[in-house]
């Protein structure tokens, strides 16, 4: 998708992160995350597999989008280019929040995602 997309890098990054939220927060994947947080030390192979199949690939896509945006002049170089995990961390935080604190403090996902995108894009743009 990244290679074939002809539009602005910020829109591409928004699409990718929105998909990340859908897959990590709104699907059963967060159950796997719960198991890895609680029992990952006993099953390091499971953690490595999830990292290799999901997180590593997702981070590589984020990295490609950031690099593309910098090359095209859409984004400025900086820490997110060196550490793309910063852009994905709020997705993981939302999944943990929904698993742990949702009964006490419901997370408005639309507002949360919009806030994440706004902060992220304001930091990436010139």
C-alpha positions in Angstrom: 0.0 0.0 0.0 2.8 2.4 0.9 4.6 1.9 -2.4 1.4 2.4 -4.5 -0.1 5.3 -2.6 0.2 8.6 -4.5 -1.4 10.9 -1.9 -0.1 12.9 1.0 2.0 11.1 3.6 -0.1 12.4 6.5 -3.2 10.8 5.1 -1.3 7.5 4.5 -0.1 7.6 8.1 -3.6 8.3 9.4 -4.9 5.3 7.4 -2.2 3.0 8.8 -2.7 4.1 12.4 -6.5 3.8 12.2 -6.0 0.3 11.0 -3.6 -0.3 13.8 -6.2 0.8 16.3 -8.8 -1.4 14.7 -6.5 -4.5 14.8 -5.0 -3.9 18.3 -7.8 -2.3 20.3 -11.0 -3.3 18.8 -10.2 -6.9 17.9 -9.4 -10.1 19.9 -5.7 -9.2 19.5 -5.9 -7.3 22.8 -6.7 -10.6 24.5 -3.3 -11.9 23.2 -1.7 -8.7 24.5 -3.2 -9.3 27.9 -1.7 -12.8 28.0 1.7 -11.5 26.9 1.7 -8.8 29.6 0.7 -11.2 32.3 2.4 -14.4 31.2 4.9 -13.4 28.6 7.8 -14.1 30.8 6.8 -17.8 30.9 6.2 -17.9 27.1 8.9 -15.8 25.5 8.4 -17.7 22.2 4.8 -16.3 22.0 6.0 -12.8 22.6 8.7 -13.2 19.9 6.2 -14.6 17.5 3.7 -11.7 18.1 6.5 -9.2 17.7 7.8 -10.8 14.5 4.4 -11.2 12.9 2.6 -8.1 14.1 4.6 -5.4 15.8 7.8 -5.6 13.7 5.9 -5.5 10.4 3.7 -2.6 11.6 6.7 -0.6 12.8 8.4 -1.2 9.4 5.4 0.2 7.6 5.3 3.3 10.0 9.0 3.7 9.3 8.5 3.6 5.5 5.7 6.2 5.7 7.8 8.5 7.9 10.8 8.1 5.5 8.5 8.7 2.5 7.1 11.8 4.1 10.5 13.2 4.8 11.7 12.5 1.3 8.6 14.2 -0.2 8.9 17.2 2.2 5.6 16.3 4.0 7.4 15.7 7.3 10.4 17.1 9.0 13.3 14.8 10.1 13.4 14.1 13.9 13.0 11.6 16.7 9.9 9.8 15.2 12.1 8.9 12.2 14.6 7.3 14.6 12.1 5.9 17.0 8.8 5.1 15.2 7.5 3.2 18.3 6.6 6.6 19.6 3.9 6.8 17.0 2.4 3.4 17.8 2.6 3.6 21.6 -0.8 5.2 22.1 -2.4 2.3 20.3 -0.9 -0.1 22.9 -1.9 2.3 25.7 -5.5 2.3 24.4 -5.6 -1.5 24.3 -4.4 -1.7 27.9 -6.8 1.0 29.0 -9.8 -0.8 27.5 -8.7 -4.1 29.1 -8.0 -2.6 32.6 -9.9 0.6 33.1 -12.9 0.6 30.7 -15.4 -0.3 33.5 -14.4 2.8 35.5 -13.5 5.3 32.8 -14.8 4.6 29.3 -12.4 5.6 26.5 -14.0 7.5 23.7 -12.0 5.9 20.9 -13.0 8.4 18.2 -11.7 11.3 20.3 -8.7 9.4 21.5 -7.6 8.5 17.9 -8.3 12.1 16.7 -6.2 13.4 19.6 -3.4 11.0 18.8 -3.4 11.9 15.1 -3.4 15.6 15.9 -0.5 15.4 18.3 1.5 13.1 16.0 0.9 15.1 12.8 1.6 18.4 14.4 4.9 17.0 15.6 5.8 15.6 12.1 4.9 18.5 9.9 7.1 21.5 9.2 
